[in-house]
Amino acid sequence: MTHRIPLAGVIGNPIAHSRSPRLFAHWLETLGLSGHYVPLHVEDADVEAVLRALPRMGFMGTNVTIPHKLSALRIADEVSDRARRIGAANTLTFKDGAIHADNTDGHGFIANLRQNAPDWSAADGPAVVLGAGGAARAVLDALAEAGAPEIRLANRTRARAEALAEIFPRATVVDWAEAAGAFDGAATAVNTTSLGMQGADPFDIDLSALPASALATDIVYTPLDTPMLIAARARGCRTVDGLGMLLHQAVPGFSRWFGATPEVTEATRAAVLA
């Protein structure tokens, strides 16, 4: 019987920007494993046909990025509870003729904070989340599961925040114009918007009410040191950049597809940023 080298990949449109192939190549080499991980540019109309064909080509699974996360959830034969709660899938595993969907963004978010701020706990106090997109859904789910007693949610379009609050009852909507006041007494501050990202609008929210004892994190990692993190650090806050979330969310998929659990280390970060 011929041994099949494990294959996995990431689908998106566009996909050339993805750092995942560099990350997986680093882990495969570090662990001395056979396997390949490839970027797959897939047009919207072709997502289901591609996903149904990949297992026949020897693929063990794929990561899913913009704009296919909703389609992947719809196409999947089996869906994890957290993917269903979040309403999107970023990790697909092909097994026994079925497509299994999961969402590991929340896992990556929490694992990043616990690695880089070991004394942090979601239960320390209220959390403030800026944004109401797909990443915000994963962050809300993760914070609630980790024990955040209160989540204050602010988004430029209030209706989107209110829609999320219906799904995640622990979240209380704060008007965007009053977002600065939401940081009063907060223990955790999270930016899931594109504000402060290279090429996007500036991060212009006043953090003067954020306690120095709080932890601040930004899921944006271009640049690594975002305006939000710089402003929080000026207040004496602990800060955690967003690159670790990208790295940690990839661990479950790698483990399932290649049969080993990689570590997220400084060498991992360096390999992805090289």
VOBA-1610 file (N, C-alpha, C; in pm, whole numbers, padded with zeros to 5 digits, always signed):
BEGIN
Met+00085-00120+00000Met+00000+00000+00000Met+00089+00124+00000Thr+00061+00216-00091Thr+00142+00336-00103Thr+00111+00434+00009His+00217+00484+00073His+00200+00583+00179His+00164+00718+00115Arg+00059+00782+00167Arg+00016+00910+00115Arg+00067+01022+00205Ile+00137+01117+00146Ile+00187+01231+00221Ile+00068+01322+00253Pro+00049+01358+00381Pro-00066+01442+00417Pro-00063+01577+00345Leu-00180+01619+00300Leu-00196+01749+00235Leu-00299+01830+00311Ala-00276+01959+00320Ala-00374+02051+00377Ala-00352+02186+00310Gly-00441+02280+00335Gly-00426+02410+00271Gly-00514+02515+00333Val-00520+02629+00267Val-00605+02738+00311Val-00675+02794+00187Ile-00808+02810+00196Ile-00882+02865+00083Ile-00928+03006+00115Gly-00927+03090+00013Gly-00971+03227+00029Gly-00975+03297-00106Asn-01017+03422-00104Asn-01023+03502-00226Asn-01019+03650-00188Pro-00897+03710-00190Pro-00768+03660-00238Pro-00700+03572-00133Ile-00585+03514-00169Ile-00516+03426-00075Ile-00365+03448-00073Ala-00312+03524-00169Ala-00167+03540-00179Ala-00106+03603-00053His-00187+03680+00021His-00136+03749+00139His-00124+03658+00262Ser-00183+03541+00257Ser-00192+03455+00376Ser-00054+03415+00428Arg-00038+03423+00559Arg+00087+03380+00623Arg+00081+03234+00667Ser-00035+03171+00651Ser-00051+03034+00697Ser+00045+02935+00630Pro+00069+02942+00498Pro+00163+02848+00437Pro+00303+02857+00499Arg+00346+02978+00531Arg+00478+02996+00594Arg+00477+02935+00734Leu+00367+02953+00806Leu+00355+02899+00942Leu+00359+02746+00940Phe+00279+02685+00854Phe+00271+02539+00850Phe+00403+02479+00800Ala+00467+02544+00704Ala+00596+02494+00656Ala+00699+02493+00769His+00695+02598+00853His+00786+02605+00968His+00760+02491+01065Trp+00634+02466+01096Trp+00602+02358+01190Trp+00637+02220+01133Leu+00609+02197+01006Leu+00642+02068+00946Leu+00793+02043+00951Glu+00870+02146+00920Glu+01016+02131+00924Glu+01066+02112+01067Thr+01014+02193+01160Thr+01058+02186+01299Thr+01029+02048+01360Leu+00913+01992+01326Leu+00873+01863+01383Leu+00922+01745+01300Gly+00986+01772+01188Gly+01039+01664+01104Gly+00931+01579+01041Leu+00820+01642+01002Leu+00707+01570+00947Leu+00699+01583+00795Ser+00650+01478+00731Ser+00618+01486+00589Ser+00482+01552+00574Gly+00466+01631+00470Gly+00337+01693+00446Gly+00354+01822+00368His+00244+01869+00314His+00243+01994+00239His+00118+02073+00275Tyr+00133+02205+00275Tyr+00022+02296+00305Tyr+00026+02405+00199Val-00083+02419+00125Val-00080+02507+00008Val-00192+02611+00011Pro-00165+02731-00044Pro-00270+02832-00057Pro-00354+02801-00180Leu-00486+02814-00165Leu-00579+02782-00274Leu-00672+02900-00299His-00652+02966-00411His-00742+03075-00449His-00869+03014-00505Val-00982+03038-00440Val-01108+02977-00480Val-01213+03087-00498Glu-01273+03092-00617Glu-01379+03188-00642Glu-01504+03150-00564Asp-01585+03249-00532Asp-01702+03227-00448Asp-01793+03117-00504Ala-01814+03118-00634Ala-01907+03023-00695Ala-01854+02880-00694Asp-01724+02863-00667Asp-01662+02731-00677Asp-01635+02665-00541Val-01672+02731-00432Val-01632+02684-00299Val-01679+02541-00273Glu-01805+02513-00294Glu-01855+02379-00262Glu-01792+02273-00351Ala-01779+02301-00480Ala-01718+02203-00571Ala-01575+02173-00530Val-01502+02276-00492Val-01363+02257-00451Val-01355+02176-00322Leu-01436+02212-00224Leu-01431+02142-00096Leu-01470+01995-00109Arg-01565+01965-00196Arg-01604+01826-00217Arg-01495+01748-00290Ala-01415+01818-00371Ala-01311+01749-00448Ala-01183+01728-00368Leu-01152+01815-00274Leu-01024+01809-00204Leu-00997+01675-00134Pro-01094+01614-00065Pro-01065+01485-00001Pro-01022+01378-00101Arg-01077+01382-00222Arg-01040+01284-00323Arg-00898+01306-00374Met-00844+01425-00350Met-00708+01457-00392Met-00607+01430-00281Gly-00656+01376-00168Gly-00566+01343-00059Gly-00556+01448+00050Phe-00638+01553+00043Phe-00633+01657+00145Phe-00698+01609+00274Met-00633+01640+00386Met-00686+01607+00518Met-00780+01714+00570Gly-00761+01837+00522Gly-00845+01947+00567Gly-00795+02079+00513Thr-00867+02186+00546Thr-00826+02320+00504Thr-00861+02422+00610Asn-00783+02527+00614Asn-00825+02648+00683Asn-00908+02729+00585Val-00990+02816+00638Val-01079+02897+00554Val-01065+03043+00597Thr-01043+03130+00500Thr-01035+03271+00531Thr-01135+03349+00446Ile-01132+03480+00459Ile-01228+03567+00391Ile-01225+03540+00241Pro-01342+03530+00175Pro-01478+03553+00226Pro-01558+03424+00241His-01491+03312+00265His-01558+03181+00253His-01601+03118+00386Lys-01585+03188+00499Lys-01614+03126+00627Lys-01763+03092+00645Leu-01851+03176+00593Leu-01994+03147+00604Leu-02032+03033+00510Ser-01977+03034+00390Ser-02006+02927+00294Ser-01957+02792+00348Ala-01840+02792+00410Ala-01785+02667+00463Ala-01876+02608+00570Leu-01932+02694+00652Leu-02025+02646+00756Leu-02149+02585+00693Arg-02200+02649+00589Arg-02321+02601+00522Arg-02297+02468+00452Ile-02180+02451+00393Ile-02149+02332+00314Ile-02118+02211+00402Ala-02064+02235+00520Ala-02016+02126+00606Ala-02126+02026+00640Asp-02085+01900+00652Asp-02177+01793+00690Asp-02198+01789+00841Glu-02092+01823+00916Glu-02099+01825+01062Glu-02036+01955+01111Val-02098+02017+01211Val-02055+02148+01259Val-02036+02144+01410Ser-01924+02194+01459Ser-01900+02198+01603Ser-01993+02300+01668Asp-02014+02284+01799Asp-02102+02376+01871Asp-02051+02519+01862Arg-01920+02538+01875Arg-01868+02675+01876Arg-01876+02738+01737Ala-01857+02659+01632Ala-01872+02713+01497Ala-02016+02756+01474Arg-02109+02676+01525Arg-02251+02710+01510Arg-02284+02837+01587Arg-02231+02851+01711Arg-02257+02973+01788Arg-02199+03096+01719Ile-02077+03082+01667Ile-02009+03195+01605Ile-02068+03225+01468Gly-02120+03123+01401Gly-02182+03143+01272Gly-02086+03144+01156Ala-01969+03086+01175Ala-01868+03081+01068Ala-01770+02968+01098Ala-01705+02918+00993Ala-01607+02811+01009Ala-01473+02855+00949Asn-01366+02830+01024Asn-01232+02861+00971Asn-01143+02738+00960Thr-01192+02623+01004Thr-01114+02500+01003Thr-01203+02384+00960Leu-01167+02320+00849Leu-01243+02206+00798Leu-01155+02082+00799Thr-01211+01971+00846Thr-01141+01843+00847Thr-01222+01743+00765Phe-01152+01673+00677Phe-01218+01574+00592Phe-01195+01436+00650Lys-01303+01369+00687Lys-01290+01238+00750Lys-01412+01151+00720Asp-01385+01028+00679Asp-01493+00930+00653Asp-01596+00984+00556Gly-01551+01057+00456Gly-01640+01107+00353Gly-01720+01229+00391Ala-01694+01285+00508Ala-01770+01401+00555Ala-01679+01521+00577Ile-01738+01640+00569Ile-01666+01764+00598Ile-01707+01810+00737His-01610+01817+00828His-01634+01858+00966His-01588+02003+00982Ala-01675+02090+01029Ala-01643+02233+01041Ala-01623+02273+01186Asp-01524+02359+01208Asp-01497+02411+01342Asp-01456+02558+01327Asn-01457+02630+01437Asn-01404+02766+01440Asn-01306+02776+01556Thr-01181+02800+01526Thr-01074+02802+01626Thr-01026+02943+01658Asp-01094+03046+01605Asp-01050+03183+01631Asp-01057+03217+01779Gly-01164+03176+01847Gly-01176+03203+01990Gly-01069+03132+02070His-01040+03007+02032His-00931+02933+02096His-00800+03010+02080Gly-00774+03058+01958Gly-00650+03132+01933Gly-00643+03260+02014Phe-00756+03328+02027Phe-00761+03453+02103Phe-00725+03430+02250Ile-00789+03332+02313Ile-00765+03305+02455Ile-00625+03250+02477Ala-00581+03158+02390Ala-00447+03099+02406Ala-00339+03204+02395Asn-00358+03302+02307Asn-00261+03411+02291Asn-00249+03493+02419Leu-00363+03525+02479Leu-00361+03604+02603Leu-00298+03524+02717Arg-00332+03397+02727Arg-00279+03317+02837Arg-00129+03293+02823Gln-00080+03287+02700Gln+00064+03268+02682Gln+00141+03395+02713Asn+00088+03510+02669Asn+00164+03635+02679Asn+00127+03721+02799Ala+00022+03683+02871Ala-00014+03750+02995Ala-00066+03642+03091Pro+00023+03559+03144Pro-00018+03440+03220Pro-00105+03469+03341Asp-00095+03589+03396Asp-00175+03620+03514Asp-00311+03679+03478Trp-00340+03693+03348Trp-00469+03745+03306Trp-00578+03641+03321Ser-00697+03686+03357Ser-00814+03599+03361Ser-00934+03678+03311Ala-01016+03614+03227Ala-01136+03681+03179Ala-01228+03719+03295Ala-01218+03646+03405Ala-01304+03671+03520Ala-01260+03791+03603Asp-01149+03857+03565Asp-01098+03969+03643Asp-01195+04086+03649Gly-01279+04100+03548Gly-01372+04213+03546Gly-01432+04231+03408Pro-01504+04343+03388Pro-01570+04367+03260Pro-01471+04371+03143Ala-01518+04325+03027Ala-01439+04333+02904Ala-01509+04429+02808Val-01430+04504+02733Val-01482+04592+02629Val-01437+04537+02494Val-01531+04517+02404Val-01499+04467+02270Val-01544+04571+02169Leu-01451+04614+02085Leu-01481+04708+01978Leu-01496+04630+01848Gly-01611+04647+01781Gly-01634+04578+01655Gly-01742+04472+01668Ala-01805+04440+01554Ala-01913+04341+01555Ala-01907+04252+01431Gly-01787+04230+01379Gly-01770+04143+01263Gly-01749+03999+01305Gly-01698+03917+01211Gly-01678+03776+01239Gly-01580+03751+01352Ala-01471+03829+01357Ala-01374+03811+01464Ala-01434+03847+01599Ala-01517+03950+01601Ala-01582+03989+01726Ala-01671+03877+01779Arg-01740+03807+01689Arg-01825+03696+01732Arg-01743+03590+01803Ala-01626+03556+01747Ala-01540+03456+01809Ala-01487+03505+01943Val-01451+03633+01952Val-01399+03689+02076Val-01508+03691+02183Leu-01629+03732+02147Leu-01740+03732+02243Leu-01765+03593+02298Asp-01768+03496+02209Asp-01791+03357+02251Asp-01682+03310+02345Ala-01557+03343+02311Ala-01443+03298+02392Ala-01442+03365+02529Leu-01469+03496+02534Leu-01470+03568+02661Leu-01582+03516+02752Ala-01698+03493+02693Ala-01810+03442+02774Ala-01777+03304+02829Glu-01720+03217+02745Glu-01686+03082+02790Glu-01576+03084+02894Ala-01486+03185+02885Ala-01375+03194+02980Ala-01414+03260+03111Gly-01538+03310+03120Gly-01586+03360+03248Gly-01592+03511+03264Ala-01588+03587+03155Ala-01600+03733+03169Ala-01736+03766+03230Pro-01740+03842+03340Pro-01867+03868+03408Pro-01957+03964+03331Glu-01896+04047+03245Glu-01972+04148+03171Glu-01892+04181+03044Ile-01963+04198+02933Ile-01897+04236+02808Ile-01968+04358+02751Arg-01893+04464+02733Arg-01949+04587+02676Arg-01908+04592+02528Leu-02006+04599+02441Leu-01983+04587+02298Leu-02017+04717+02226Ala-01921+04769+02151Ala-01943+04892+02075Ala-01904+04872+01930Asn-01987+04921+01840Asn-01961+04909+01697Asn-02011+05034+01627Arg-01942+05071+01519Arg-01982+05193+01449Arg-02127+05185+01400Thr-02171+05067+01357Thr-02311+05046+01322Thr-02378+04975+01438Arg-02458+05047+01514Arg-02515+04992+01637Arg-02600+04868+01611Ala-02671+04865+01499Ala-02760+04753+01470Ala-02683+04621+01465Arg-02562+04623+01414Arg-02482+04500+01408Arg-02444+04454+01548Ala-02413+04549+01635Ala-02380+04514+01774Ala-02502+04458+01844Glu-02619+04517+01819Glu-02741+04468+01883Glu-02775+04327+01835Ala-02746+04298+01709Ala-02771+04163+01657Ala-02682+04061+01728Leu-02558+04100+01757Leu-02468+04008+01829Leu-02510+03992+01974Ala-02559+04099+02034Ala-02602+04092+02174Ala-02719+03995+02190Glu-02799+03976+02085Glu-02908+03879+02093Glu-02855+03736+02095Ile-02738+03715+02031Ile-02677+03582+02027Ile-02596+03557+02153Phe-02530+03662+02202Phe-02444+03651+02320Phe-02501+03740+02431Pro-02593+03687+02512Pro-02667+03767+02609Pro-02579+03840+02711Arg-02455+03792+02731Arg-02369+03858+02829Arg-02320+03994+02778Ala-02338+04019+02648Ala-02291+04145+02589Ala-02397+04254+02603Thr-02350+04373+02644Thr-02434+04492+02654Thr-02385+04593+02551Val-02475+04644+02469Val-02435+04736+02361Val-02414+04877+02415Val-02302+04934+02374Val-02269+05073+02409Val-02264+05152+02279Asp-02321+05271+02276Asp-02319+05354+02157Asp-02174+05387+02119Trp-02144+05386+01990Trp-02007+05412+01945Trp-01958+05548+01994Ala-02046+05646+01995Ala-02008+05780+02041Ala-01970+05781+02189Glu-02013+05679+02262Glu-01984+05672+02405Glu-01886+05560+02439Ala-01816+05510+02336Ala-01725+05397+02355Ala-01614+05428+02455Ala-01566+05552+02456Ala-01458+05588+02548Ala-01499+05563+02693Gly-01624+05592+02726Gly-01671+05572+02863Gly-01685+05427+02901Ala-01696+05338+02802Ala-01713+05195+02831Ala-01589+05136+02896Phe-01474+05201+02879Phe-01349+05147+02935Phe-01336+05170+03085Asp-01423+05252+03142Asp-01417+05280+03285Asp-01438+05151+03365Gly-01338+05111+03445Gly-01348+04992+03528Gly-01326+04861+03455Ala-01290+04867+03327Ala-01272+04744+03250Ala-01143+04673+03288Ala-01146+04542+03278Ala-01026+04461+03305Ala-00961+04414+03175Thr-01039+04411+03067Thr-00988+04364+02938Thr-01044+04454+02829Ala-00958+04496+02736Ala-01001+04578+02623Ala-00954+04512+02494Val-01047+04494+02400Val-01016+04422+02276Val-01062+04502+02156Asn-00972+04525+02062Asn-01009+04588+01935Asn-01015+04481+01827Thr-01136+04458+01773Thr-01151+04363+01663Thr-01180+04435+01531Thr-01178+04570+01533Thr-01203+04646+01411Thr-01073+04660+01332Ser-01084+04719+01214Ser-00965+04745+01131Ser-00901+04879+01165Leu-00956+04953+01260Leu-00900+05083+01297Leu-00755+05067+01343Gly-00666+05143+01282Gly-00524+05134+01318Gly-00445+05040+01230Met-00514+04960+01148Met-00443+04871+01056Met-00379+04952+00945Gln-00268+04903+00890Gln-00204+04970+00780Gln-00302+04988+00665Gly-00318+05111+00620Gly-00407+05139+00509Gly-00551+05162+00548Ala-00584+05146+00677Ala-00722+05166+00723Ala-00734+05298+00799Asp-00854+05327+00848Asp-00876+05449+00925Asp-00797+05444+01055Pro-00758+05560+01107Pro-00681+05562+01232Pro-00765+05519+01352Phe-00697+05468+01454Phe-00764+05436+01580Phe-00771+05565+01661Asp-00892+05617+01678Asp-00907+05749+01740Asp-00997+05747+01863Ile-01006+05633+01929Ile-01090+05621+02049Ile-01008+05655+02173Asp-01060+05740+02256Asp-00993+05784+02377Asp-00991+05671+02481Leu-00871+05635+02526Leu-00856+05528+02626Leu-00828+05582+02765Ser-00853+05709+02788Ser-00815+05769+02916Ser-00892+05710+03034Ala-01005+05645+03010Ala-01080+05583+03120Ala-01035+05439+03148Leu-00947+05386+03065Leu-00902+05247+03082Leu-00807+05237+03202Pro-00837+05155+03301Pro-00750+05144+03418Pro-00611+05090+03381Ala-00511+05133+03454Ala-00374+05086+03430Ala-00360+04937+03457Ser-00452+04882+03534Ser-00447+04739+03568Ser-00504+04651+03458Ala-00562+04712+03354Ala-00630+04635+03249Ala-00530+04575+03151Leu-00577+04475+03078Leu-00501+04418+02967Leu-00567+04462+02838Ala-00487+04506+02741Ala-00539+04549+02612Ala-00479+04463+02501Thr-00564+04423+02408Thr-00516+04344+02295Thr-00586+04389+02168Asp-00517+04375+02057Asp-00567+04417+01927Asp-00547+04300+01832Ile-00653+04253+01766Ile-00636+04138+01678Ile-00564+04174+01549Val-00551+04304+01520Val-00472+04349+01406Val-00325+04319+01433Tyr-00251+04272+01332Tyr-00107+04250+01351Tyr-00025+04312+01239Thr-00086+04402+01163Thr-00012+04482+01065Thr-00052+04628+01084Pro+00021+04704+01165Pro+00149+04671+01228Pro+00131+04587+01355Leu+00239+04528+01402Leu+00233+04452+01526Leu+00200+04542+01644Asp+00265+04656+01650Asp+00241+04750+01759Asp+00144+04855+01710Thr+00016+04831+01732Thr-00088+04917+01677Thr-00107+05043+01761Pro-00172+05145+01705Pro-00200+05266+01783Pro-00278+05238+01910Met-00369+05140+01907Met-00446+05105+02026Met-00354+05052+02135Leu-00261+04964+02098Leu-00168+04909+02198Leu-00074+05015+02252Ile-00029+05104+02166Ile+00060+05212+02210Ile-00011+05302+02310Ala-00137+05336+02281Ala-00215+05423+02371Ala-00241+05353+02505Ala-00270+05223+02500Ala-00296+05150+02624Ala-00169+05138+02708Arg-00058+05114+02642Arg+00069+05101+02714Arg+00108+05234+02780Ala+00073+05345+02715Ala+00102+05477+02773Ala+00026+05497+02904Arg-00081+05423+02922Arg-00158+05431+03046Arg-00107+05332+03150Gly-00006+05254+03115Gly+00050+05157+03208Gly-00011+05019+03195Cys-00095+04997+03094Cys-00162+04868+03076Cys-00069+04763+03018Arg-00095+04637+03049Arg-00032+04526+02979Arg-00093+04517+02840Thr-00013+04483+02740Thr-00065+04472+02604Thr-00019+04342+02540Val-00102+04289+02452Val-00071+04167+02377Val-00108+04191+02232Asp-00012+04170+02141Asp-00041+04194+01999Asp-00122+04079+01940Gly-00169+04098+01816Gly-00261+04004+01756Gly-00200+03888+01681Leu-00067+03888+01663Leu-00007+03781+01584Leu-00027+03645+01650Gly-00019+03640+01782Gly-00033+03512+01851Gly-00169+03448+01830Met-00273+03530+01812Met-00406+03474+01785Met-00403+03398+01654Leu-00340+03456+01552Leu-00327+03388+01421Leu-00254+03256+01437Leu-00147+03255+01516Leu-00066+03135+01531Leu-00140+03027+01610His-00200+03066+01722His-00266+02967+01807His-00391+02909+01743Gln-00464+02988+01662Gln-00585+02933+01601Gln-00552+02825+01499Ala-00427+02821+01452Ala-00387+02720+01353Ala-00349+02587+01417Val-00321+02585+01546Val-00272+02464+01612Val-00372+02347+01604Pro-00502+02367+01634Pro-00593+02252+01627Pro-00598+02186+01491Gly-00601+02266+01384Gly-00604+02208+01251Gly-00479+02130+01219Phe-00363+02186+01251Phe-00237+02117+01227Phe-00237+01982+01300Ser-00282+01982+01424Ser-00283+01859+01503Ser-00371+01752+01439Arg-00487+01793+01390Arg-00579+01697+01329Arg-00526+01642+01198Trp-00463+01727+01119Trp-00424+01687+00983Trp-00288+01618+00977Phe-00196+01658+01065Phe-00059+01606+01057Phe-00020+01521+01178Gly-00111+01507+01276Gly-00090+01414+01385Gly+00012+01454+01489Ala+00039+01584+01501Ala+00132+01632+01604Ala+00087+01772+01645Thr+00114+01807+01771Thr+00073+01937+01822Thr+00194+02030+01830Pro+00199+02133+01746Pro+00315+02224+01747Pro+00306+02325+01861Glu+00420+02383+01894Glu+00426+02489+01994Glu+00436+02624+01925Val+00376+02724+01987Val+00390+02861+01940Val+00501+02926+02021Thr+00613+02953+01955Thr+00731+03006+02021Thr+00778+03134+01952Glu+00882+03195+02005Glu+00941+03311+01940Glu+00992+03274+01801Ala+01043+03151+01788Ala+01089+03106+01657Ala+00973+03098+01557Thr+00855+03059+01608Thr+00737+03054+01522Thr+00703+03194+01473Arg+00701+03289+01564Arg+00672+03427+01526Arg+00771+03478+01424Ala+00898+03451+01448Ala+01003+03498+01357Ala+00987+03438+01218Ala+00950+03309+01213Ala+00936+03241+01085Ala+00820+03302+01005Val+00712+03335+01072Val+00595+03392+01005Val+00622+03536+00958Leu+00700+03609+01036Leu+00728+03750+01004Leu+00842+03765+00904Ala+00919+03659+00881Ala+01037+03671+00795Ala+01000+03710+00653
//
